[in-house]
Amino acid sequence: MATQAAIAQRPDLSPQGLAALTRALAERAEEYDRNPRFPEENFAILADEGLLGLTVDARLGGGGAGFVDALRVLSAVAQGEPSTALILFMTFAFHASPEKNGRWDRGLYERLAREAVAGRGLIGTFRVEPELGTPVRGGLPKTTARRTADGWVLNGEKIYSTGSTGLDWFAVWARTDDPTPRVGTFLVDPHSPGIEIVPEWDHLGMRATVSHKVVFIDTLIPADHAVDVREPLDWLPKPGEDQGAFLWNALAIATIYDGVARAARDWLAGYLNDRVPTNLGASLATLPRVQEKFGEIEALLHTNRVLIETAAASADAGQAPNGVQVNLIKHIANANAIRAVEIGLELTGNPGISRRNPLERHYRDVLCSRIHSPQADTVLISAGKAGLGLA
């Protein structure tokens, strides 16, 4: 928990401050990967730095940050330990957008906002289900909220529940039991009776996200915790409607995995400068072929930086890219990040895939960029239709 002194000070978003944050978070990255658990120590650091409330409105004591500053922080966190960044992104995105549609109970939202400012209040959105898959591809959730005299009773299960064991709040996507179901978000206290976390997350990378299955069995929810429940058609995007959550997803995912690739690049630069084969008599970094391939990495990451920073600045200025464009940025940035780390593996050979070196971990983490919705087929089909005038 953050100290009052830490809460009162503004976060240090200088390049030096963010670099120091990266180094501090990187200290446990290997430990979290080998023995996956919620990165509690890292979130204690973020709380002490006053960063959990970065996107909370300044009127509520938060930093009031937009895309540019929040993505700079996410990048620094991801370069240190990317699972921490993925969990943090959900809280950033939540506080950047909920008041815009006016559906939340004002007092309840302000409670969560002030918790974040105080270094608590981590919130995660649970949407994916075994039968449904990702809601991005359509369909109603099987998880059901039944109205009672005292509120709601929630039953169902969610998979890939990022941050499951360490969050302060669950935002659960569910349907009502009405004859014509409504769909939306139900706010759940993780300490409520009737919640079971099934520890099944055992993935290639991003292992400290602890994205386990969460099961709800007759879980009681106060009436005002049905925070945003609508007719299914009301959830479809409308022309001119604020798309903040949509932008946050695409730009944050791009930023996080670009951060992984930058951490890999930094390790690789040190390795290539330090490695002096006896038959060469100089470091690998002096070889023209190595310099050329490292230049390719620099080009890929420069492209990512320009794409992400330009989109973030435009969004902050009220001129956000449209859905097709921002998802193409996510797609391109993730592909560039993967390729950048792959080049590192080509240059290092066996040492690059040894578990004693972090490049192997960075490669496993960066490959996880492919699984985030919307996935490549959806992004490219949408872009193709738009380009052909069929959208």
C-alpha positions in Angstrom: 0.0 0.0 0.0 1.2 3.5 -0.9 2.3 5.9 1.8 0.5 9.2 2.2 3.7 11.0 1.2 3.9 9.0 -2.0 0.3 9.7 -2.9 0.8 13.4 -2.5 3.7 13.6 -4.9 3.2 13.6 -8.7 4.6 10.5 -10.4 8.0 10.9 -12.0 7.4 10.6 -15.7 10.8 11.8 -16.8 12.9 9.5 -19.0 15.2 9.0 -16.0 12.3 8.2 -13.7 10.8 5.8 -16.1 14.1 4.1 -16.7 14.5 3.6 -13.0 11.0 2.1 -12.8 11.9 -0.4 -15.6 15.1 -1.5 -13.7 13.1 -1.9 -10.4 10.4 -4.0 -12.0 12.9 -6.1 -14.0 14.5 -7.4 -10.8 11.8 -10.0 -10.3 10.9 -10.7 -13.9 12.7 -14.1 -14.1 11.3 -15.1 -10.7 7.7 -14.4 -11.8 8.3 -16.3 -15.0 9.8 -19.4 -13.4 7.4 -19.5 -10.4 4.3 -17.7 -11.7 2.3 -15.7 -9.2 0.6 -12.3 -9.1 3.4 -9.6 -9.2 2.5 -8.2 -5.8 5.9 -6.6 -5.2 5.8 -4.8 -8.5 2.4 -3.3 -7.7 3.7 -2.2 -4.4 6.4 -0.2 -6.3 3.8 1.2 -8.7 1.6 2.2 -5.7 4.5 3.9 -4.0 5.2 5.8 -7.2 1.6 7.1 -7.3 1.0 5.4 -10.6 -2.2 3.4 -10.1 -4.4 6.5 -10.3 -2.5 8.0 -13.2 -5.6 8.1 -15.5 -8.1 9.0 -12.8 -9.6 12.4 -13.3 -7.6 15.2 -11.5 -10.8 16.3 -9.8 -10.8 13.0 -7.9 -7.1 13.3 -7.0 -5.7 11.4 -9.9 -3.2 12.2 -12.6 -5.7 12.9 -15.3 -3.3 11.4 -17.8 -4.3 10.8 -21.4 -2.9 8.3 -23.9 0.6 9.8 -24.3 1.6 9.7 -20.7 -0.2 6.5 -19.8 1.4 4.6 -22.7 4.8 5.9 -21.7 4.3 4.4 -18.3 3.0 1.1 -19.7 6.0 0.9 -22.0 8.4 1.4 -19.1 6.6 -1.2 -17.0 6.5 -3.7 -19.9 10.2 -3.3 -20.5 10.7 -4.3 -16.9 8.0 -7.0 -16.5 5.2 -7.3 -19.1 2.7 -9.2 -17.1 2.6 -6.3 -14.6 1.9 -4.0 -17.5 -1.0 -6.1 -18.9 -2.7 -6.1 -15.5 -2.0 -2.4 -15.0 -3.4 -1.5 -18.4 -6.9 -2.7 -17.4 -7.0 -0.2 -14.5 -5.6 2.6 -16.6 -8.3 2.0 -19.3 -11.1 1.7 -16.8 -10.4 5.0 -15.2 -9.8 6.7 -18.6 -13.4 6.0 -19.8 -16.2 5.0 -17.4 -17.7 8.5 -16.8 -18.1 9.2 -20.4 -21.3 7.2 -20.9 -22.9 8.3 -17.6 -24.2 4.8 -16.8 -22.2 4.1 -13.7 -23.5 5.1 -10.2 -21.5 8.2 -9.5 -20.8 7.4 -5.8 -19.7 3.8 -6.7 -17.3 5.0 -9.4 -15.8 7.7 -7.2 -15.1 5.0 -4.6 -13.1 3.0 -7.1 -11.3 6.1 -8.4 -10.2 7.2 -4.9 -9.0 3.6 -4.2 -6.7 3.8 -7.2 -5.4 7.2 -6.2 -4.6 5.6 -2.8 -2.6 2.8 -4.4 -5.3 0.1 -4.4 -8.4 -0.6 -6.5 -6.9 -2.8 -9.3 -9.8 -3.8 -11.5 -9.9 -6.4 -14.3 -12.6 -7.1 -16.9 -13.6 -10.8 -17.3 -15.2 -11.5 -20.6 -14.0 -14.8 -22.1 -15.8 -18.1 -21.5 -15.1 -21.7 -22.5 -18.2 -22.0 -24.7 -18.4 -18.4 -26.0 -14.8 -17.7 -26.5 -14.1 -14.0 -26.9 -17.2 -11.8 -27.1 -15.4 -9.8 -29.9 -16.6 -12.6 -32.3 -20.2 -12.2 -31.2 -22.7 -14.1 -29.0 -24.2 -13.8 -25.6 -22.3 -14.9 -22.4 -23.4 -18.0 -20.6 -22.6 -16.3 -17.2 -26.0 -15.2 -15.8 -27.0 -12.6 -13.3 -30.4 -13.3 -11.7 -32.3 -10.4 -10.1 -33.3 -10.8 -6.4 -34.9 -8.6 -3.8 -31.4 -7.7 -2.5 -29.6 -7.3 -5.8 -28.2 -10.0 -8.1 -27.0 -13.6 -8.0 -24.2 -14.4 -10.4 -23.5 -17.9 -11.8 -21.0 -18.9 -14.5 -17.3 -19.1 -15.3 -14.7 -16.9 -17.0 -11.4 -18.1 -18.5 -8.2 -16.1 -19.2 -9.0 -13.8 -16.3 -6.0 -11.6 -16.2 -4.8 -10.7 -12.7 -7.3 -13.1 -11.1 -5.6 -13.7 -7.7 -4.4 -10.1 -7.1 -7.3 -7.8 -8.2 -9.4 -5.7 -5.9 -12.4 -5.8 -8.3 -13.8 -8.0 -11.0 -15.8 -6.4 -13.8 -17.7 -9.4 -15.1 -19.5 -9.6 -18.5 -22.8 -11.4 -18.0 -26.4 -11.6 -19.2 -29.5 -11.1 -17.2 -32.1 -13.8 -16.7 -34.9 -11.7 -18.3 -37.1 -13.2 -21.0 -35.2 -10.9 -23.4 -31.7 -10.9 -21.8 -29.7 -7.7 -21.3 -26.0 -7.8 -21.3 -23.3 -5.9 -19.5 -20.8 -5.4 -16.7 -21.4 -6.5 -13.1 -18.9 -5.3 -10.5 -17.8 -8.0 -8.1 -15.8 -7.9 -4.9 -13.3 -10.9 -5.2 -13.8 -11.6 -1.5 -17.5 -12.4 -1.9 -18.7 -15.9 -1.1 -19.2 -18.2 -4.0 -16.1 -17.4 -6.0 -13.5 -20.1 -6.9 -10.3 -19.4 -8.7 -9.1 -22.5 -10.6 -5.3 -22.3 -11.1 -5.1 -23.5 -14.7 -3.0 -20.7 -16.3 0.2 -22.5 -17.5 1.0 -20.7 -20.8 4.0 -20.1 -23.0 4.7 -16.6 -21.7 3.2 -13.7 -19.7 3.0 -16.2 -16.9 2.7 -13.7 -14.0 -0.7 -12.5 -15.4 -2.2 -15.5 -13.5 -5.0 -15.5 -16.0 -6.8 -18.4 -14.3 -10.4 -19.6 -14.6 -12.8 -17.8 -12.2 -16.0 -19.6 -11.3 -19.1 -17.8 -9.7 -21.5 -20.0 -7.8 -24.5 -18.1 -6.5 -22.3 -15.0 -5.9 -24.3 -12.2 -4.4 -23.9 -8.7 -5.9 -25.5 -5.5 -4.6 -28.2 -3.9 -6.9 -26.1 -0.9 -7.8 -23.2 -3.2 -8.8 -24.9 -3.9 -12.1 -23.0 -1.0 -13.4 -23.6 -1.0 -17.1 -26.3 -3.4 -18.4 -27.9 -2.8 -21.8 -29.9 -4.4 -24.6 -27.4 -6.4 -26.7 -27.8 -4.1 -29.7 -27.0 -1.1 -27.6 -23.4 -2.4 -27.3 -22.8 -2.1 -31.0 -20.5 0.9 -31.9 -22.4 3.9 -33.0 -21.2 6.7 -35.3 -19.7 9.5 -33.3 -19.7 7.6 -30.1 -16.6 7.8 -27.9 -14.4 4.8 -28.7 -12.0 5.2 -25.8 -12.1 1.6 -24.5 -11.5 0.4 -28.1 -8.5 2.7 -28.5 -7.1 1.7 -25.1 -7.1 -1.9 -26.0 -5.3 -1.6 -29.3 -2.7 1.0 -28.3 -2.0 -0.6 -24.9 -1.5 -4.1 -26.3 0.8 -2.6 -29.0 2.8 -0.7 -26.4 3.2 -3.6 -24.0 4.6 -6.0 -26.6 6.7 -3.3 -28.1 8.1 -2.9 -24.6 9.0 -6.6 -24.5 10.9 -6.2 -27.8 12.8 -3.2 -26.5 13.9 -5.1 -23.4 15.1 -7.8 -25.7 16.9 -5.2 -27.9 18.7 -3.7 -24.8 19.9 -7.1 -23.6 21.0 -8.0 -27.1 23.1 -4.8 -27.4 24.9 -5.7 -24.2 25.5 -9.2 -25.3 26.8 -8.3 -28.8 29.2 -5.7 -27.3 30.5 -8.0 -24.6 30.9 -11.2 -26.6 34.5 -11.4 -28.0 35.1 -14.7 -29.8 38.8 -15.6 -29.7 38.9 -16.2 -33.5 37.6 -12.7 -34.0 39.6 -10.7 -31.5 36.8 -8.1 -31.3 33.2 -8.0 -30.1 30.4 -9.3 -32.3 29.1 -5.8 -32.4 32.0 -4.9 -34.8 30.8 -7.2 -37.5 29.0 -5.5 -40.5 26.4 -8.3 -40.7 25.6 -7.9 -37.0 25.3 -4.2 -37.4 23.0 -4.6 -40.4 20.7 -7.0 -38.5 20.7 -4.8 -35.4 19.8 -1.9 -37.7 16.8 -3.9 -38.8 15.7 -4.2 -35.2 16.1 -0.5 -34.8 14.0 0.1 -37.9 11.2 -2.1 -36.7 11.1 -0.5 -33.2 11.3 3.0 -34.7 8.3 2.2 -36.8 6.4 1.0 -33.8 7.3 4.2 -31.8 6.1 6.5 -34.6 2.8 4.6 -35.1 2.0 4.4 -31.4 3.1 7.9 -30.4 1.3 9.5 -33.4 -1.9 7.7 -32.7 -1.7 8.5 -28.9 -1.1 12.2 -29.6 -4.0 12.3 -32.1 -6.3 10.6 -29.6 -5.4 13.1 -26.9 -6.1 15.9 -29.3 -9.6 14.5 -30.0 -8.6 13.2 -33.5 -8.3 9.5 -32.8 -7.7 7.1 -35.6 -10.7 5.0 -36.6 -11.2 1.4 -35.6 -9.6 -0.1 -38.7 -6.6 2.2 -38.4 -5.9 1.6 -34.7 -6.2 -2.2 -35.0 -3.8 -2.1 -37.9 -1.4 -0.3 -35.6 -1.8 -3.0 -33.1 -1.3 -5.7 -35.7 1.8 -4.1 -37.3 3.4 -3.2 -33.9 3.0 -6.7 -32.6 4.3 -8.3 -35.8 7.3 -5.9 -35.7 8.0 -6.8 -32.0 8.0 -10.5 -32.7 10.3 -10.0 -35.7 12.7 -7.8 -33.7 13.1 -10.5 -31.1 13.5 -13.2 -33.7 16.4 -11.3 -35.2 18.0 -11.3 -31.8 17.7 -15.1 -31.7 19.3 -15.3 -35.2 22.3 -13.3 -34.0 22.8 -15.1 -30.7 22.3 -18.8 -31.7 22.2 -21.2 -28.8 22.7 -18.6 -26.0 19.5 -16.8 -27.2 17.3 -19.8 -26.4 19.1 -20.7 -23.1 17.0 -20.1 -20.0 20.0 -18.5 -18.3 19.5 -15.5 -20.7 16.4 -13.3 -20.7 16.1 -13.3 -24.5 14.4 -16.7 -24.3 11.8 -15.3 -21.9 11.3 -12.2 -24.0 10.6 -14.4 -27.0 8.0 -16.4 -25.2 6.4 -13.3 -23.9 6.3 -11.4 -27.2 4.7 -14.4 -29.0 1.7 -13.9 -26.7 0.9 -10.7 -28.6 -0.9 -12.9 -31.2 -3.7 -14.0 -28.9 -5.2 -10.6 -28.0 -8.5 -9.7 -29.6 -9.1 -8.6 -32.2 -6.8 -11.2 -33.8 -5.0 -10.9 -37.1 -7.8 -12.4 -39.3 -10.4 -10.0 -37.9 -8.1 -7.0 -38.3 -7.0 -7.8 -41.8 -10.5 -8.7 -43.1 -11.8 -5.4 -41.7 -9.0 -3.5 -43.3 -9.5 -5.3 -46.6 -13.2 -4.5 -46.7 -12.6 -0.9 -45.9 -9.9 -0.7 -48.6 -12.3 -2.3 -51.1 -15.1 0.0 -50.2 -17.2 -2.8 -48.8 -17.2 -1.7 -45.1 
